[in-house]
Amino acid sequence: MDLDGFEQHLKSGERMHLVGIGGVSMSPLAEILHGMGINVTGSDVSDSPVIVKLRRMGIDVKIGHHAENVDGAGAIIRTAAAREDNDEIKAARTLNIPVFERAMAWGYIMREYKEAICISGVHGKTTTTSMVAQILLAADTDPTIMIGGTLPILGSGYRVGKGDVIAVESCEYYNSFHNFSPTVAVVLNVDADHLDFFKDLGELKSSFRKFASLVPSDGHIVCNGDDANTMDALAPLGRKLITFGFGEGVRIRGVNINASGRNPSMDVLYDGIPFCKITLNIPGSHNLKNALAAAAAAASIGIPAAAIEEGLGSYNGVGRRFEYKGSFNGADVYDDYAHHPSELHALLDAVASLDYNRVILAFQPHTYTRTKALFSDFVRELSRADVTFLAAIYAAREQNDTSISSAVLADAVPNAISYPDFSKLTEDIRAIARDGDIILTVGAGDIYQVGEMLVN
């Protein structure tokens, strides 16, 4: 099924039924389709404030996934969590109702905007998309936004605006972003990950290359000129690139860099000419690089430097990205989504500039395949903390692999202990935490609960 096939169903006047309508990217999709005059219905496993909002708009939402919910629908759009064994998906197959993926629907919707900024990369997507959102809001573009996290200024992960710009976080997993229609494709980095789907780094590079190739000739490809994998992936396209970075030769360059402390800063040159000055409210040189990417994406569509400075200057982070949770026994507690060794490296570098006495790290590995494939890299980064507490591996979509575990990882990391559950792990952190420490709960699973138990 292609975007033209999806368009035919939209224009037919048929009812579109969204399976998992309350999800972070499904609910804004429902709002936009409803605003286009489409007859939208949906279902989800439980009620939520998002579903209450959709109902107030006139969208019929059923609780529970039941076969009868799809009766009379012309097409189905499903969230990634709705597998083939979902009762509604099975019913749709039986009734020959076409089933479209969420990403395909978003790809079609992007065609309706003058500018579609799609932010991709193995690391930093959520933060950079949030920064772009903050810039677009400062520039009064009334944008539509889709982020994989909660941006405080929005109070959610999305915003449906009436302007002609949309900014969307774009994921490489299962080649999802190949369904998109970018006028600006941002590639933050290319790094070995999702090796349960991609066979190797070469295949991952090919995926990013195809994504960037979706940009029309009058669009822009914004990419990390400091990242060899990114430049290698995009070189075969033979396209003019808007590169960003700290090194010589990039078009959007950060200079006079001060990456220490809680307010890192830099001056930005555009083709060698002073463009703007950026000061952030979140630590880390990796966030300066994310800010450069956001500035480059905004500049590519003509956003003025003043709005870029204002947007980035008012950015205070996004949920689960070095998010302050509170304090316990004089120790500051932060939560972060880092689940790849490169992300752990950037996080621990940022923390090292903040002058804490000790770093207490509670880490939850995410998936068996990632832990096994990048084992030595995880050992190197986890060894940097003063004390490391390891939660059981968060399986996510995978089956248990008995050849790898947090206990095996703990044996290779100095001062590390593994735990089968959060209760004893939290208890042991309570026992050692003291004034001057920083406690980090880190991972893409549910490790954030440890920080919440500590501060509550």
C-alpha positions as CSV (number, residue, x, y, z in Angstrom):
1,M,0.0,0.0,0.0
2,D,1.4,3.4,-0.9
3,L,0.5,7.0,-0.1
4,D,-1.7,7.3,-3.2
5,G,-3.7,4.3,-2.1
6,F,-4.2,5.9,1.3
7,E,-5.3,9.1,-0.3
8,Q,-8.0,7.3,-2.3
9,H,-9.5,6.0,0.9
10,L,-9.4,9.4,2.5
11,K,-11.2,11.1,-0.4
12,S,-13.8,8.4,-0.7
13,G,-15.7,9.6,2.3
14,E,-15.3,6.3,4.1
15,R,-15.0,6.1,7.9
16,M,-11.4,5.8,9.1
17,H,-11.0,3.7,12.3
18,L,-7.9,4.2,14.4
19,V,-6.8,1.3,16.5
20,G,-4.9,2.6,19.5
21,I,-6.3,6.1,19.1
22,G,-5.1,7.4,22.5
23,G,-1.4,6.9,21.7
24,V,1.1,9.7,21.6
25,S,1.2,9.9,17.8
26,M,-2.3,8.5,17.1
27,S,-4.3,11.1,18.9
28,P,-2.9,14.1,17.0
29,L,-3.4,12.1,13.8
30,A,-7.1,11.7,14.8
31,E,-7.4,15.4,15.4
32,I,-5.9,16.3,12.1
33,L,-8.0,13.8,10.1
34,H,-11.1,15.0,11.9
35,G,-10.2,18.6,11.1
36,M,-9.9,17.6,7.4
37,G,-13.6,16.5,7.5
38,I,-12.9,12.8,7.7
39,N,-15.3,10.5,9.7
40,V,-13.0,9.3,12.4
41,T,-13.6,6.6,15.0
42,G,-11.2,4.8,17.2
43,S,-10.5,2.4,20.0
44,D,-8.1,2.0,22.9
45,V,-7.5,-0.3,25.8
46,S,-8.5,2.3,28.5
47,D,-9.9,5.7,29.0
48,S,-7.6,8.7,29.3
49,P,-7.7,12.6,29.3
50,V,-6.7,12.3,25.6
51,I,-9.7,10.2,24.8
52,V,-12.0,12.5,26.7
53,K,-10.6,15.4,24.5
54,L,-11.2,13.4,21.3
55,R,-14.8,12.6,22.3
56,R,-15.4,16.3,23.0
57,M,-14.4,17.0,19.4
58,G,-17.1,14.6,18.3
59,I,-14.9,11.5,17.7
60,D,-16.5,8.2,18.7
61,V,-14.0,6.2,20.8
62,K,-14.6,2.7,22.1
63,I,-12.8,1.2,25.0
64,G,-11.4,-2.2,24.3
65,H,-10.4,-3.8,21.0
66,H,-13.4,-5.7,19.7
67,A,-14.1,-7.1,16.2
68,E,-17.4,-5.2,15.9
69,N,-15.6,-1.9,16.2
70,V,-14.4,-2.1,12.6
71,D,-17.9,-2.9,11.1
72,G,-18.6,-0.4,8.4
73,A,-15.1,1.2,8.3
74,G,-13.6,1.9,5.0
75,A,-10.0,1.7,6.2
76,I,-8.0,1.1,9.4
77,I,-5.0,3.0,10.7
78,R,-3.1,1.1,13.4
79,T,-0.6,2.0,16.1
80,A,2.6,0.0,16.0
81,A,1.5,-1.8,19.1
82,A,-1.6,-3.3,17.3
83,R,-0.2,-6.6,16.0
84,E,-1.8,-9.0,13.6
85,D,-3.4,-10.9,16.6
86,N,-5.3,-7.8,17.6
87,D,-9.1,-8.6,17.4
88,E,-9.8,-5.5,15.3
89,I,-6.9,-6.2,12.9
90,K,-8.0,-9.8,12.5
91,A,-11.6,-8.7,11.8
92,A,-10.4,-6.1,9.2
93,R,-8.4,-8.8,7.4
94,T,-11.4,-11.1,7.3
95,L,-13.6,-8.3,6.0
96,N,-10.9,-7.2,3.4
97,I,-10.8,-3.7,5.0
98,P,-7.3,-2.2,4.2
99,V,-5.0,-1.7,7.2
100,F,-2.6,1.2,7.0
101,E,0.4,1.9,9.3
102,R,0.4,5.1,11.4
103,A,3.6,6.3,9.7
104,M,1.9,6.1,6.3
105,A,-0.9,8.3,7.5
106,W,1.5,10.9,8.8
107,G,3.4,10.8,5.6
108,Y,0.3,11.7,3.7
109,I,-0.6,14.5,6.1
110,M,2.8,16.0,5.7
111,R,2.0,16.6,2.0
112,E,-0.6,19.2,3.1
113,Y,2.1,21.4,4.7
114,K,4.4,23.8,2.9
115,E,7.3,22.7,5.1
116,A,7.6,19.3,6.7
117,I,10.7,19.1,9.0
118,C,11.5,15.5,9.8
119,I,14.1,15.0,12.5
120,S,15.9,11.6,12.4
121,G,19.0,10.1,14.0
122,V,19.8,7.2,16.2
123,H,20.4,9.6,19.1
124,G,18.8,13.0,20.0
125,K,15.6,12.9,18.0
126,T,13.2,13.8,20.8
127,T,15.4,16.6,22.2
128,T,16.1,18.2,18.7
129,T,12.5,17.9,17.6
130,S,11.5,19.7,20.9
131,M,14.0,22.4,20.2
132,V,12.7,22.9,16.7
133,A,9.2,23.1,18.2
134,Q,10.3,25.8,20.6
135,I,11.9,27.8,17.8
136,L,8.8,27.5,15.6
137,L,6.6,28.7,18.4
138,A,8.9,31.6,19.1
139,A,8.6,32.5,15.4
140,D,4.8,32.5,15.6
141,T,4.4,30.0,12.8
142,D,1.5,28.2,14.6
143,P,3.1,24.8,13.8
144,T,1.9,21.3,14.1
145,I,4.3,19.2,16.2
146,M,4.7,15.5,16.9
147,I,7.3,14.5,19.5
148,G,8.1,11.2,21.2
149,G,8.1,12.8,24.7
150,T,6.3,15.5,26.7
151,L,7.4,19.1,26.0
152,P,6.4,21.2,29.0
153,I,5.3,24.2,26.9
154,L,2.8,22.0,25.2
155,G,1.9,19.9,28.2
156,S,2.0,16.9,25.8
157,G,4.0,15.4,23.0
158,Y,2.0,17.1,20.2
159,R,0.3,20.2,19.0
160,V,-2.1,20.7,16.1
161,G,-1.6,24.1,14.6
162,K,-3.1,26.1,11.7
163,G,0.2,27.2,10.2
164,D,2.0,25.7,7.2
165,V,4.8,24.1,9.0
166,I,4.9,20.6,10.6
167,A,7.8,19.2,12.6
168,V,7.9,15.4,13.3
169,E,10.2,13.1,15.2
170,S,11.2,10.4,12.6
171,C,12.2,7.0,13.6
172,E,14.4,4.6,11.6
173,Y,13.2,1.4,13.3
174,Y,11.5,-0.9,10.8
175,N,12.2,1.9,8.2
176,S,9.2,3.8,9.6
177,F,10.5,7.1,8.3
178,H,10.4,5.9,4.7
179,N,6.7,6.6,4.8
180,F,7.2,10.3,5.5
181,S,7.2,13.2,3.1
182,P,9.9,15.6,4.3
183,T,10.8,18.9,2.7
184,V,13.6,19.2,5.3
185,A,15.2,15.9,6.4
186,V,17.5,16.2,9.5
187,V,20.0,13.4,10.1
188,L,21.6,13.9,13.6
189,N,23.8,10.8,13.5
190,V,24.0,7.2,12.3
191,D,25.2,4.7,14.8
192,A,24.9,0.9,15.2
193,D,21.6,0.2,16.8
194,H,18.3,-1.7,16.3
195,L,20.4,-4.7,15.1
196,D,17.5,-6.9,15.8
197,F,16.0,-5.4,12.6
198,F,19.0,-4.0,10.6
199,K,21.6,-6.7,9.8
200,D,24.5,-4.4,10.1
201,L,25.6,-0.7,10.1
202,G,25.7,-0.7,6.3
203,E,22.1,-1.5,6.1
204,L,21.3,1.2,8.6
205,K,23.2,3.7,6.5
206,S,21.2,2.7,3.5
207,S,18.0,3.3,5.4
208,F,19.0,6.8,6.3
209,R,20.1,7.4,2.7
210,K,16.7,6.4,1.4
211,F,15.0,8.7,4.0
212,A,17.1,11.7,2.9
213,S,16.4,10.9,-0.7
214,L,12.7,11.6,-0.1
215,V,13.4,15.3,0.1
216,P,12.4,17.0,-3.2
217,S,15.0,19.0,-5.2
218,D,13.8,22.3,-3.7
219,G,14.0,20.9,-0.1
220,H,16.9,20.6,2.3
221,I,18.9,17.8,3.8
222,V,20.4,19.0,7.2
223,C,23.0,16.7,8.5
224,N,25.8,16.3,11.1
225,G,29.0,17.2,9.3
226,D,31.1,15.9,12.2
227,D,29.7,12.4,12.0
228,A,31.5,10.1,9.6
229,N,28.7,7.6,9.4
230,T,26.2,10.2,8.5
231,M,28.4,11.8,5.8
232,D,29.2,8.3,4.4
233,A,25.5,7.4,4.3
234,L,24.5,10.6,2.4
235,A,27.5,11.0,0.1
236,P,26.0,8.7,-2.7
237,L,23.0,11.0,-3.0
238,G,25.2,13.6,-4.6
239,R,22.9,16.3,-3.1
240,K,23.8,19.7,-1.7
241,L,23.8,19.4,2.1
242,I,23.3,21.8,5.0
243,T,25.9,20.5,7.4
244,F,26.2,21.5,11.0
245,G,28.8,20.8,13.7
246,F,31.9,22.0,15.5
247,G,34.5,21.2,12.9
248,E,35.8,23.2,10.0
249,G,34.0,23.0,6.7
250,V,30.5,22.7,8.0
251,R,27.9,25.4,7.0
252,I,26.3,25.9,10.4
253,R,29.2,25.9,12.9
254,G,29.4,26.3,16.7
255,V,32.4,28.3,17.8
256,N,33.6,29.8,21.1
257,I,32.0,26.8,22.8
258,N,31.5,26.7,26.6
259,A,30.1,23.2,27.3
260,S,30.6,23.2,31.1
261,G,28.0,23.8,33.8
262,R,24.2,24.0,33.5
263,N,24.1,26.7,30.8
264,P,26.4,25.7,27.9
265,S,26.8,28.3,25.2
266,M,28.3,29.0,21.8
267,D,28.3,31.4,18.9
268,V,26.9,30.2,15.6
269,L,28.4,30.9,12.2
270,Y,26.4,30.4,9.0
271,D,28.7,30.0,6.0
272,G,31.4,31.7,8.0
273,I,29.3,34.7,8.9
274,P,28.1,35.4,12.5
275,F,24.5,34.2,12.7
276,C,23.3,33.9,16.4
277,K,24.4,33.2,19.9
278,I,22.9,30.2,21.8
279,T,22.8,29.7,25.5
280,L,20.9,26.6,26.8
281,N,19.3,25.7,30.1
282,I,20.3,22.1,29.9
283,P,23.8,20.7,30.2
284,G,26.1,18.9,27.8
285,S,28.0,19.4,24.6
286,H,25.6,16.9,22.9
287,N,22.8,19.3,23.6
288,L,24.8,22.1,21.9
289,K,25.1,19.8,18.9
290,N,21.3,19.2,19.0
291,A,20.7,22.9,19.2
292,L,22.9,23.4,16.1
293,A,20.8,20.9,14.3
294,A,17.6,22.7,15.3
295,A,19.0,26.0,14.3
296,A,20.1,24.7,10.9
297,A,16.7,23.1,10.3
298,A,14.9,26.4,11.2
299,A,17.3,28.5,9.2
300,S,16.7,26.3,6.1
301,I,13.1,27.4,6.0
302,G,13.9,31.1,6.7
303,I,13.3,31.4,10.4
304,P,15.1,34.5,11.6
305,A,18.1,34.2,14.0
306,A,16.2,36.2,16.7
307,A,13.5,33.5,16.9
308,I,16.1,30.8,17.0
309,E,17.9,32.5,19.9
310,E,14.6,33.0,21.7
311,G,13.3,29.5,21.2
312,L,16.5,27.8,22.3
313,G,17.0,30.2,25.2
314,S,13.5,29.3,26.6
315,Y,13.9,25.6,26.1
316,N,14.0,23.8,29.4
317,G,14.2,20.2,28.3
318,V,11.7,17.4,27.6
319,G,10.3,14.5,29.6
320,R,12.9,11.8,30.4
321,R,15.8,13.7,29.0
322,F,17.9,14.7,32.0
323,E,14.6,15.4,33.7
324,Y,14.9,16.6,37.3
325,K,12.7,14.5,39.6
326,G,13.5,16.0,43.0
327,S,15.9,15.3,45.8
328,F,16.5,12.5,48.3
329,N,18.6,12.9,51.4
330,G,20.4,15.9,49.8
331,A,21.1,14.0,46.5
332,D,19.6,15.3,43.3
333,V,17.6,12.8,41.3
334,Y,17.5,12.9,37.5
335,D,15.9,10.6,35.0
336,D,17.1,10.0,31.4
337,Y,16.1,7.9,28.5
338,A,19.6,7.0,27.4
339,H,19.7,3.3,26.4
340,H,22.7,3.1,24.0
341,P,26.4,3.4,25.0
342,S,26.8,6.6,22.9
343,E,23.9,8.2,24.8
344,L,25.3,7.0,28.2
345,H,28.6,8.6,27.2
346,A,27.0,11.9,26.4
347,L,24.9,11.9,29.6
348,L,27.9,11.1,31.8
349,D,30.0,13.7,30.1
350,A,27.3,16.3,30.8
351,V,27.1,15.2,34.5
352,A,30.9,15.3,34.8
353,S,30.7,19.1,34.2
354,L,28.3,19.7,37.1
355,D,30.7,19.1,40.1
356,Y,28.8,16.4,42.0
357,N,30.7,14.4,44.6
358,R,29.5,11.1,43.4
359,V,27.5,9.7,40.5
360,I,25.1,6.9,41.5
361,L,23.7,5.3,38.4
362,A,20.7,3.0,38.2
363,F,20.6,1.6,34.7
364,Q,18.1,-0.6,33.0
365,P,19.4,-2.3,29.8
366,H,16.8,-2.2,27.0
367,T,16.4,-5.4,25.0
368,Y,18.6,-8.5,25.0
369,T,19.9,-7.9,21.4
370,R,21.2,-4.4,22.1
371,T,22.8,-5.5,25.4
372,K,24.6,-8.5,23.8
373,A,25.6,-6.7,20.6
374,L,27.1,-3.6,22.4
375,F,28.2,-5.4,25.6
376,S,31.8,-4.1,25.8
377,D,30.6,-0.5,25.1
378,F,28.1,-0.8,27.9
379,V,30.8,-2.0,30.2
380,R,33.0,0.9,29.4
381,E,30.3,3.5,30.0
382,L,28.8,1.9,33.1
383,S,32.2,1.7,34.7
384,R,32.4,5.5,34.7
385,A,29.8,5.9,37.5
386,D,31.0,5.7,41.1
387,V,28.3,3.2,42.0
388,T,26.2,1.3,39.4
389,F,22.9,-0.5,40.1
390,L,21.6,-2.6,37.3
391,A,17.9,-3.5,36.9
392,A,16.8,-6.6,35.0
393,I,16.9,-6.2,31.2
394,Y,13.7,-4.6,29.8
395,A,12.7,-7.0,27.1
396,A,10.3,-4.7,25.3
397,R,9.4,-6.5,22.1
398,E,11.8,-9.5,22.6
399,Q,11.7,-12.9,24.2
400,N,14.0,-13.8,27.1
401,D,17.5,-14.6,26.1
402,T,19.2,-16.6,28.9
403,S,22.7,-16.1,27.5
404,I,22.7,-12.4,28.5
405,S,21.4,-10.7,31.7
406,S,22.1,-7.7,34.0
407,A,23.9,-10.1,36.3
408,V,26.4,-11.0,33.5
409,L,26.8,-7.2,32.8
410,A,27.3,-6.5,36.5
411,D,30.1,-9.1,36.7
412,A,32.1,-7.0,34.1
413,V,31.5,-3.6,35.7
414,P,33.4,-2.5,38.8
415,N,31.2,-1.5,41.8
416,A,28.1,-2.8,40.0
417,I,25.2,-4.9,41.5
418,S,22.3,-6.4,39.6
419,Y,18.7,-6.7,40.9
420,P,15.7,-8.7,39.8
421,D,13.3,-6.0,40.8
422,F,13.1,-2.3,41.7
423,S,12.2,-2.6,45.4
424,K,15.6,-3.8,46.7
425,L,17.4,-1.6,44.2
426,T,15.6,1.5,45.5
427,E,16.2,0.4,49.1
428,D,19.9,0.1,48.5
429,I,20.1,3.6,46.8
430,R,18.3,5.0,49.8
431,A,20.9,3.5,52.1
432,I,23.9,5.2,50.5
433,A,22.5,8.5,49.0
434,R,23.9,11.6,50.6
435,D,24.3,15.3,50.1
436,G,26.4,16.2,47.0
437,D,25.5,13.0,45.1
438,I,23.6,12.8,41.8
439,I,21.3,9.8,41.3
440,L,20.6,9.0,37.7
441,T,17.8,6.6,36.7
442,V,18.6,5.7,33.1
443,G,17.0,3.6,30.4
444,A,14.2,3.4,27.9
445,G,12.0,1.1,30.0
446,D,10.3,1.8,33.3
447,I,13.4,2.5,35.4
448,Y,12.0,6.1,36.0
449,Q,9.8,4.5,38.7
450,V,12.9,4.1,40.9
451,G,13.5,7.9,40.9
452,E,9.8,8.5,41.6
453,M,9.9,6.1,44.5
454,L,12.9,7.9,45.9
455,V,11.5,11.4,45.8
456,N,8.0,10.5,46.8
